[in-house]
Amino acid sequence: MSEGAPLNAASNDDRVATATYCEKMCQELAKMARSNDLSFLAYLLSMAEEEARQERQKGAAPETELKVANG
């Protein structure tokens, strides 16, 4: 699928599920990195977690449809 193409409901659900999974995994990995004094890795994973969270929230938001009037 090309970037910017509209997503159907099934692919949007997959996208939200994937973002949710990535968010949780990054959160756990960042915790592991912090507990082992891998501060830069923990930072990068936290940034990835935040990106996944934003994508999840964006995908979970109700979509608005634009109606184009045919002349």
MODELLER restraints for C-alpha pairs under 7 A, 6 or more apart:
rsr = mdl.restraints
at = mdl.atoms
rsr.add(forms.Gaussian(group=physical.xy_distance, feature=features.Distance(at['CA:12:A'], at['CA:59:A']), mean=6.49, stdev=0.5))
rsr.add(forms.Gaussian(group=physical.xy_distance, feature=features.Distance(at['CA:16:A'], at['CA:56:A']), mean=4.97, stdev=0.5))
rsr.add(forms.Gaussian(group=physical.xy_distance, feature=features.Distance(at['CA:16:A'], at['CA:59:A']), mean=5.62, stdev=0.5))
rsr.add(forms.Gaussian(group=physical.xy_distance, feature=features.Distance(at['CA:16:A'], at['CA:60:A']), mean=6.55, stdev=0.5))
rsr.add(forms.Gaussian(group=physical.xy_distance, feature=features.Distance(at['CA:19:A'], at['CA:52:A']), mean=5.01, stdev=0.5))
rsr.add(forms.Gaussian(group=physical.xy_distance, feature=features.Distance(at['CA:19:A'], at['CA:53:A']), mean=6.85, stdev=0.5))
rsr.add(forms.Gaussian(group=physical.xy_distance, feature=features.Distance(at['CA:19:A'], at['CA:55:A']), mean=6.31, stdev=0.5))
rsr.add(forms.Gaussian(group=physical.xy_distance, feature=features.Distance(at['CA:19:A'], at['CA:56:A']), mean=5.24, stdev=0.5))
rsr.add(forms.Gaussian(group=physical.xy_distance, feature=features.Distance(at['CA:20:A'], at['CA:52:A']), mean=6.83, stdev=0.5))
rsr.add(forms.Gaussian(group=physical.xy_distance, feature=features.Distance(at['CA:20:A'], at['CA:53:A']), mean=6.97, stdev=0.5))
rsr.add(forms.Gaussian(group=physical.xy_distance, feature=features.Distance(at['CA:20:A'], at['CA:56:A']), mean=6.03, stdev=0.5))
rsr.add(forms.Gaussian(group=physical.xy_distance, feature=features.Distance(at['CA:22:A'], at['CA:52:A']), mean=6.23, stdev=0.5))
rsr.add(forms.Gaussian(group=physical.xy_distance, feature=features.Distance(at['CA:23:A'], at['CA:49:A']), mean=4.63, stdev=0.5))
rsr.add(forms.Gaussian(group=physical.xy_distance, feature=features.Distance(at['CA:23:A'], at['CA:52:A']), mean=5.10, stdev=0.5))
rsr.add(forms.Gaussian(group=physical.xy_distance, feature=features.Distance(at['CA:23:A'], at['CA:53:A']), mean=5.94, stdev=0.5))
rsr.add(forms.Gaussian(group=physical.xy_distance, feature=features.Distance(at['CA:26:A'], at['CA:45:A']), mean=5.42, stdev=0.5))
rsr.add(forms.Gaussian(group=physical.xy_distance, feature=features.Distance(at['CA:26:A'], at['CA:46:A']), mean=6.71, stdev=0.5))
rsr.add(forms.Gaussian(group=physical.xy_distance, feature=features.Distance(at['CA:26:A'], at['CA:48:A']), mean=6.63, stdev=0.5))
rsr.add(forms.Gaussian(group=physical.xy_distance, feature=features.Distance(at['CA:26:A'], at['CA:49:A']), mean=5.20, stdev=0.5))
rsr.add(forms.Gaussian(group=physical.xy_distance, feature=features.Distance(at['CA:27:A'], at['CA:46:A']), mean=6.66, stdev=0.5))
rsr.add(forms.Gaussian(group=physical.xy_distance, feature=features.Distance(at['CA:27:A'], at['CA:49:A']), mean=6.08, stdev=0.5))
rsr.add(forms.Gaussian(group=physical.xy_distance, feature=features.Distance(at['CA:29:A'], at['CA:45:A']), mean=6.96, stdev=0.5))
rsr.add(forms.Gaussian(group=physical.xy_distance, feature=features.Distance(at['CA:30:A'], at['CA:42:A']), mean=4.40, stdev=0.5))
rsr.add(forms.Gaussian(group=physical.xy_distance, feature=features.Distance(at['CA:30:A'], at['CA:45:A']), mean=5.33, stdev=0.5))
rsr.add(forms.Gaussian(group=physical.xy_distance, feature=features.Distance(at['CA:30:A'], at['CA:46:A']), mean=6.13, stdev=0.5))
rsr.add(forms.Gaussian(group=physical.xy_distance, feature=features.Distance(at['CA:33:A'], at['CA:39:A']), mean=6.74, stdev=0.5))
rsr.add(forms.Gaussian(group=physical.xy_distance, feature=features.Distance(at['CA:33:A'], at['CA:41:A']), mean=6.40, stdev=0.5))
rsr.add(forms.Gaussian(group=physical.xy_distance, feature=features.Distance(at['CA:33:A'], at['CA:42:A']), mean=5.14, stdev=0.5))
rsr.add(forms.Gaussian(group=physical.xy_distance, feature=features.Distance(at['CA:34:A'], at['CA:42:A']), mean=5.61, stdev=0.5))
